[in-house]
């Protein structure tokens, strides 16, 4: 049991830390900040409050299902959205080229 728990703790810690770092880094780039250290202190309480919201395991499973479905929808809609933007930009580019010639 000790080996299993130690491996599980390491796996969970690395996953949570990587997700936390990715969130902080993305927010830093989005907000065009120079340093990410200050941002980390503001995000940590928000994550803690979100972690405390489910009152029991059933609510947690409902949230996980909801987030899973939202992730599937986003993984379909976001590339579609980018494709539509690309099509609009390419049509504008062709119009500009035809006017310039």
C-alpha positions as CSV (number, residue, x, y, z in Angstrom):
1,X,0.0,0.0,0.0
2,X,2.8,2.4,0.8
3,X,4.3,2.1,-2.7
4,X,0.9,2.6,-4.4
5,X,0.1,5.7,-2.3
6,X,3.5,7.2,-2.9
7,X,3.3,6.7,-6.7
8,X,-0.3,8.0,-6.7
9,X,0.7,11.1,-4.7
10,X,3.6,11.8,-7.1
11,X,1.3,11.3,-10.2
12,X,-1.5,13.5,-8.8
13,X,1.0,16.2,-7.7
14,X,2.7,16.4,-11.1
15,X,-0.6,16.5,-12.9
16,X,-2.1,19.2,-10.7
17,X,1.1,21.3,-10.7
18,X,1.4,21.1,-14.5
19,X,-2.2,22.2,-14.9
20,X,-1.7,25.0,-12.4
21,X,1.4,26.2,-14.2
22,X,-0.3,26.0,-17.6
23,X,-3.2,28.1,-16.2
24,X,-0.9,30.7,-14.8
25,X,1.3,30.8,-17.9
26,X,-1.7,31.2,-20.2
27,X,-3.2,33.9,-18.1
28,X,0.2,35.7,-18.0
29,X,0.3,35.7,-21.8
30,X,-3.3,36.6,-22.2
31,X,-3.0,39.6,-19.8
32,X,0.5,40.5,-21.2
33,X,2.2,40.5,-17.8
34,X,5.9,40.2,-17.3
35,X,5.9,38.1,-14.1
36,X,3.7,35.2,-13.3
37,X,4.5,35.0,-9.6
38,X,2.0,37.6,-8.5
39,X,-0.7,36.1,-10.7
40,X,-0.2,32.7,-9.0
41,X,-1.2,34.1,-5.6
42,X,-4.5,35.4,-7.0
43,X,-5.4,32.2,-8.8
44,X,-4.7,29.9,-5.9
45,X,-7.7,31.0,-3.7
46,X,-10.0,30.8,-6.7
47,X,-9.0,27.2,-7.3
48,X,-9.4,26.4,-3.6
49,X,-12.9,27.8,-3.6
50,X,-13.8,25.8,-6.7
51,X,-12.4,22.7,-5.1
52,X,-14.6,23.2,-2.0
53,X,-17.9,23.7,-3.9
54,X,-19.0,20.0,-4.3
55,X,-20.7,18.9,-1.0
56,X,-20.4,15.2,-1.7
57,X,-19.0,12.7,-4.2
58,X,-22.2,12.6,-6.3
59,X,-22.0,16.4,-6.9
60,X,-18.4,15.9,-7.9
61,X,-19.3,13.3,-10.4
62,X,-22.0,15.5,-11.9
63,X,-19.5,18.3,-12.3
64,X,-17.0,16.0,-13.9
65,X,-19.6,14.8,-16.4
66,X,-20.6,18.4,-17.1
67,X,-17.0,19.4,-17.7
68,X,-16.4,16.3,-19.8
69,X,-19.3,17.2,-22.1
70,X,-18.3,20.8,-22.3
71,X,-14.8,19.7,-23.3
72,X,-16.2,17.5,-26.1
73,X,-18.3,20.4,-27.3
74,X,-15.3,22.8,-27.2
75,X,-13.1,20.4,-29.0
76,X,-15.6,20.3,-31.8
77,X,-16.7,24.0,-31.9
78,X,-13.4,25.7,-31.4
79,X,-11.7,24.2,-34.5
80,X,-14.9,24.9,-36.4
81,X,-14.8,28.5,-35.2
82,X,-11.2,28.8,-36.3
83,X,-12.0,27.3,-39.7
84,X,-14.8,29.8,-40.2
85,X,-12.5,32.7,-39.3
86,X,-9.9,31.4,-41.8
87,X,-12.5,31.2,-44.5
88,X,-13.6,34.8,-43.9
89,X,-10.1,36.1,-43.8
90,X,-9.1,34.2,-47.0
91,X,-12.2,35.7,-48.8
92,X,-11.2,39.2,-47.7
93,X,-7.6,38.6,-48.8
94,X,-8.8,37.6,-52.3
95,X,-11.0,40.7,-52.5
96,X,-8.1,43.0,-51.6
97,X,-5.8,41.2,-54.1
98,X,-8.4,41.6,-56.9
99,X,-8.9,45.3,-56.2
100,X,-5.1,45.9,-56.1
101,X,-4.5,44.3,-59.5
